[in-house]
Amino acid sequence: MPMNTNLSIDTPFIFDAANMEEQIAYGNGGVHVRFEVYGYWSDVVTLRVKREFNWRAEEEARAAVWTVDVSHSSGGREPSVSSDLIAERCFAKAIVAACDLGESLAARRDEMEAAYQARREIDRAAQEARNAEHAAKLAADPAIGAAPARAYIDALVENTRQLNGPKVRALRARVRGSDSVITIVARRSWNDKIQLRFGGSAIGRKEAATKLADLAFAGLVPDVKLGDNELLNLDRSFN
């Protein structure tokens, strides 16, 4: 990116103070402040404030630790600046400013911790609301149950075993409370043995019934042929 035209020898560096304050207020547990420096087209100086844990403390006494550090790179030099010394002086001033800003942010740890905890409360409340909504959807969308699931799997196997039937049959069911569809495939091999597959892997009849029992309404898929179903296309063992 080109060098910021607002930079000059008199304005050797700039950073987005408004964005920094927004990050602090949001309470995400970290603040990144990037400095643009005269003589460089890249952001060569970065101030980072991070919330970490003191994992060496006892389990019940673990406390949050806010760390502050400044990092920098050699940066992309701007060839239009006539003197390397000018660019280096501007770089040095930006480093000092970043350290000063870091010290001022270190004094605001309590403020940042309070914002972090407030954000976690918001996140927890949102997650609880999502959990309640999901629970309501599950309650309104009952599972197939163990006995019907075993009957479905048995029907899938027997339909596939028929001498004049197709070599591949499939059974579809929904993940409860959603529109996601699960497919269980049965294939009759050359020696008339039936193999069940779920998600591209072989599965036993009992395990298939157990998985199916926790899903919503299921039904056999009529006249399945190789290539008609995406899972069959992806399952090379059926080729």
Contacts in CASP RR format, 6 or more apart in sequence:
PFRMAT RR
TARGET T0000
AUTHOR 0000-0000-0000
METHOD contacts of the structure
MODEL  1
MPMNTNLSIDTPFIFDAANMEEQIAYGNGGVHVRFEVYGYWSDVVTLRVK
REFNWRAEEEARAAVWTVDVSHSSGGREPSVSSDLIAERCFAKAIVAACD
LGESLAARRDEMEAAYQARREIDRAAQEARNAEHAAKLAADPAIGAAPAR
AYIDALVENTRQLNGPKVRALRARVRGSDSVITIVARRSWNDKIQLRFGG
SAIGRKEAATKLADLAFAGLVPDVKLGDNELLNLDRSFN
1 41 0 8 1.000
1 42 0 8 1.000
2 41 0 8 1.000
3 36 0 8 1.000
3 38 0 8 1.000
3 39 0 8 1.000
3 40 0 8 1.000
3 41 0 8 1.000
3 78 0 8 1.000
3 80 0 8 1.000
3 81 0 8 1.000
4 14 0 8 1.000
4 36 0 8 1.000
6 14 0 8 1.000
7 13 0 8 1.000
7 14 0 8 1.000
7 36 0 8 1.000
7 37 0 8 1.000
7 38 0 8 1.000
7 39 0 8 1.000
7 90 0 8 1.000
8 38 0 8 1.000
9 38 0 8 1.000
9 86 0 8 1.000
9 90 0 8 1.000
11 38 0 8 1.000
12 37 0 8 1.000
12 38 0 8 1.000
12 89 0 8 1.000
12 90 0 8 1.000
12 93 0 8 1.000
12 94 0 8 1.000
13 35 0 8 1.000
13 36 0 8 1.000
13 37 0 8 1.000
13 38 0 8 1.000
13 45 0 8 1.000
13 90 0 8 1.000
13 93 0 8 1.000
13 94 0 8 1.000
13 97 0 8 1.000
14 35 0 8 1.000
14 36 0 8 1.000
15 33 0 8 1.000
15 34 0 8 1.000
15 35 0 8 1.000
15 36 0 8 1.000
15 47 0 8 1.000
15 101 0 8 1.000
16 33 0 8 1.000
16 34 0 8 1.000
19 33 0 8 1.000
20 31 0 8 1.000
20 33 0 8 1.000
23 30 0 8 1.000
23 31 0 8 1.000
23 32 0 8 1.000
24 31 0 8 1.000
24 105 0 8 1.000
24 108 0 8 1.000
24 111 0 8 1.000
24 112 0 8 1.000
24 115 0 8 1.000
25 115 0 8 1.000
26 115 0 8 1.000
26 119 0 8 1.000
27 112 0 8 1.000
27 115 0 8 1.000
27 116 0 8 1.000
27 118 0 8 1.000
27 119 0 8 1.000
28 116 0 8 1.000
28 119 0 8 1.000
29 50 0 8 1.000
29 51 0 8 1.000
29 112 0 8 1.000
29 116 0 8 1.000
29 119 0 8 1.000
30 48 0 8 1.000
30 49 0 8 1.000
30 50 0 8 1.000
30 51 0 8 1.000
30 112 0 8 1.000
31 47 0 8 1.000
31 48 0 8 1.000
31 49 0 8 1.000
31 105 0 8 1.000
31 112 0 8 1.000
32 46 0 8 1.000
32 47 0 8 1.000
32 48 0 8 1.000
33 46 0 8 1.000
33 47 0 8 1.000
33 48 0 8 1.000
33 98 0 8 1.000
33 101 0 8 1.000
34 43 0 8 1.000
34 45 0 8 1.000
34 46 0 8 1.000
35 43 0 8 1.000
35 44 0 8 1.000
35 45 0 8 1.000
35 46 0 8 1.000
35 47 0 8 1.000
35 94 0 8 1.000
35 97 0 8 1.000
35 98 0 8 1.000
36 43 0 8 1.000
37 44 0 8 1.000
37 45 0 8 1.000
37 87 0 8 1.000
37 90 0 8 1.000
37 91 0 8 1.000
37 94 0 8 1.000
38 81 0 8 1.000
38 86 0 8 1.000
38 87 0 8 1.000
38 90 0 8 1.000
39 77 0 8 1.000
39 78 0 8 1.000
39 81 0 8 1.000
39 86 0 8 1.000
39 87 0 8 1.000
39 90 0 8 1.000
40 75 0 8 1.000
40 76 0 8 1.000
40 77 0 8 1.000
40 78 0 8 1.000
40 87 0 8 1.000
40 91 0 8 1.000
41 76 0 8 1.000
41 77 0 8 1.000
41 78 0 8 1.000
42 73 0 8 1.000
42 75 0 8 1.000
42 76 0 8 1.000
44 72 0 8 1.000
44 73 0 8 1.000
44 74 0 8 1.000
44 75 0 8 1.000
44 76 0 8 1.000
44 91 0 8 1.000
44 94 0 8 1.000
45 70 0 8 1.000
45 71 0 8 1.000
45 72 0 8 1.000
45 91 0 8 1.000
45 94 0 8 1.000
45 95 0 8 1.000
45 98 0 8 1.000
46 70 0 8 1.000
46 71 0 8 1.000
46 72 0 8 1.000
46 98 0 8 1.000
47 68 0 8 1.000
47 69 0 8 1.000
47 70 0 8 1.000
47 98 0 8 1.000
47 101 0 8 1.000
47 102 0 8 1.000
47 105 0 8 1.000
48 68 0 8 1.000
48 69 0 8 1.000
48 70 0 8 1.000
48 71 0 8 1.000
49 66 0 8 1.000
49 67 0 8 1.000
49 68 0 8 1.000
49 102 0 8 1.000
49 105 0 8 1.000
49 106 0 8 1.000
49 112 0 8 1.000
50 66 0 8 1.000
50 67 0 8 1.000
51 64 0 8 1.000
51 65 0 8 1.000
51 66 0 8 1.000
51 112 0 8 1.000
51 113 0 8 1.000
51 116 0 8 1.000
52 64 0 8 1.000
52 65 0 8 1.000
52 66 0 8 1.000
52 67 0 8 1.000
53 62 0 8 1.000
53 63 0 8 1.000
53 64 0 8 1.000
53 65 0 8 1.000
54 62 0 8 1.000
54 63 0 8 1.000
54 64 0 8 1.000
54 65 0 8 1.000
55 62 0 8 1.000
57 63 0 8 1.000
64 113 0 8 1.000
64 116 0 8 1.000
66 106 0 8 1.000
66 109 0 8 1.000
66 112 0 8 1.000
66 113 0 8 1.000
68 102 0 8 1.000
68 103 0 8 1.000
68 105 0 8 1.000
68 106 0 8 1.000
70 95 0 8 1.000
70 98 0 8 1.000
70 99 0 8 1.000
70 102 0 8 1.000
72 91 0 8 1.000
72 95 0 8 1.000
77 84 0 8 1.000
77 87 0 8 1.000
78 87 0 8 1.000
81 87 0 8 1.000
105 112 0 8 1.000
134 177 0 8 1.000
137 176 0 8 1.000
137 177 0 8 1.000
137 178 0 8 1.000
138 176 0 8 1.000
138 177 0 8 1.000
140 177 0 8 1.000
141 174 0 8 1.000
141 176 0 8 1.000
141 177 0 8 1.000
141 216 0 8 1.000
142 176 0 8 1.000
142 216 0 8 1.000
143 176 0 8 1.000
143 213 0 8 1.000
143 214 0 8 1.000
143 215 0 8 1.000
143 216 0 8 1.000
144 152 0 8 1.000
144 173 0 8 1.000
144 212 0 8 1.000
144 213 0 8 1.000
144 214 0 8 1.000
144 215 0 8 1.000
144 216 0 8 1.000
144 217 0 8 1.000
144 218 0 8 1.000
145 213 0 8 1.000
145 214 0 8 1.000
146 209 0 8 1.000
146 210 0 8 1.000
146 213 0 8 1.000
148 213 0 8 1.000
149 209 0 8 1.000
149 210 0 8 1.000
149 212 0 8 1.000
149 213 0 8 1.000
149 215 0 8 1.000
149 218 0 8 1.000
150 209 0 8 1.000
150 213 0 8 1.000
152 171 0 8 1.000
152 209 0 8 1.000
152 212 0 8 1.000
152 218 0 8 1.000
152 219 0 8 1.000
152 220 0 8 1.000
153 171 0 8 1.000
153 184 0 8 1.000
153 196 0 8 1.000
153 205 0 8 1.000
153 208 0 8 1.000
153 209 0 8 1.000
153 212 0 8 1.000
154 205 0 8 1.000
155 220 0 8 1.000
156 169 0 8 1.000
156 170 0 8 1.000
156 171 0 8 1.000
156 184 0 8 1.000
156 186 0 8 1.000
156 196 0 8 1.000
156 220 0 8 1.000
157 186 0 8 1.000
157 194 0 8 1.000
157 196 0 8 1.000
157 205 0 8 1.000
159 165 0 8 1.000
159 169 0 8 1.000
159 186 0 8 1.000
159 220 0 8 1.000
160 166 0 8 1.000
160 167 0 8 1.000
160 168 0 8 1.000
160 169 0 8 1.000
160 186 0 8 1.000
160 187 0 8 1.000
160 188 0 8 1.000
160 194 0 8 1.000
161 188 0 8 1.000
161 192 0 8 1.000
161 194 0 8 1.000
166 223 0 8 1.000
166 224 0 8 1.000
166 225 0 8 1.000
167 187 0 8 1.000
167 188 0 8 1.000
168 185 0 8 1.000
168 186 0 8 1.000
168 187 0 8 1.000
168 188 0 8 1.000
168 224 0 8 1.000
168 225 0 8 1.000
168 226 0 8 1.000
168 232 0 8 1.000
168 238 0 8 1.000
169 185 0 8 1.000
169 186 0 8 1.000
169 220 0 8 1.000
169 221 0 8 1.000
169 224 0 8 1.000
170 183 0 8 1.000
170 184 0 8 1.000
170 185 0 8 1.000
170 186 0 8 1.000
170 220 0 8 1.000
170 221 0 8 1.000
170 224 0 8 1.000
170 229 0 8 1.000
170 232 0 8 1.000
171 183 0 8 1.000
171 184 0 8 1.000
171 185 0 8 1.000
171 186 0 8 1.000
171 212 0 8 1.000
171 218 0 8 1.000
171 219 0 8 1.000
171 220 0 8 1.000
171 221 0 8 1.000
172 181 0 8 1.000
172 182 0 8 1.000
172 183 0 8 1.000
172 184 0 8 1.000
172 218 0 8 1.000
172 219 0 8 1.000
172 221 0 8 1.000
173 181 0 8 1.000
173 182 0 8 1.000
173 184 0 8 1.000
173 212 0 8 1.000
173 215 0 8 1.000
173 216 0 8 1.000
173 217 0 8 1.000
173 218 0 8 1.000
173 219 0 8 1.000
174 180 0 8 1.000
174 181 0 8 1.000
174 182 0 8 1.000
174 215 0 8 1.000
174 216 0 8 1.000
174 217 0 8 1.000
175 181 0 8 1.000
175 182 0 8 1.000
175 215 0 8 1.000
175 216 0 8 1.000
176 214 0 8 1.000
176 215 0 8 1.000
176 216 0 8 1.000
177 216 0 8 1.000
182 198 0 8 1.000
182 211 0 8 1.000
182 212 0 8 1.000
182 215 0 8 1.000
183 198 0 8 1.000
183 199 0 8 1.000
183 221 0 8 1.000
183 229 0 8 1.000
183 231 0 8 1.000
184 196 0 8 1.000
184 197 0 8 1.000
184 198 0 8 1.000
184 203 0 8 1.000
184 208 0 8 1.000
184 211 0 8 1.000
184 212 0 8 1.000
185 196 0 8 1.000
185 197 0 8 1.000
185 198 0 8 1.000
185 200 0 8 1.000
185 224 0 8 1.000
185 229 0 8 1.000
185 231 0 8 1.000
185 232 0 8 1.000
185 235 0 8 1.000
185 238 0 8 1.000
186 194 0 8 1.000
186 195 0 8 1.000
186 196 0 8 1.000
186 197 0 8 1.000
187 194 0 8 1.000
187 195 0 8 1.000
187 197 0 8 1.000
187 238 0 8 1.000
188 194 0 8 1.000
189 195 0 8 1.000
195 202 0 8 1.000
196 202 0 8 1.000
196 203 0 8 1.000
196 204 0 8 1.000
196 205 0 8 1.000
196 208 0 8 1.000
197 203 0 8 1.000
197 231 0 8 1.000
197 235 0 8 1.000
197 237 0 8 1.000
198 208 0 8 1.000
198 211 0 8 1.000
199 231 0 8 1.000
199 235 0 8 1.000
200 231 0 8 1.000
200 234 0 8 1.000
200 235 0 8 1.000
200 237 0 8 1.000
203 211 0 8 1.000
212 218 0 8 1.000
221 229 0 8 1.000
224 232 0 8 1.000
226 232 0 8 1.000
226 238 0 8 1.000
226 239 0 8 1.000
227 233 0 8 1.000
232 238 0 8 1.000
END
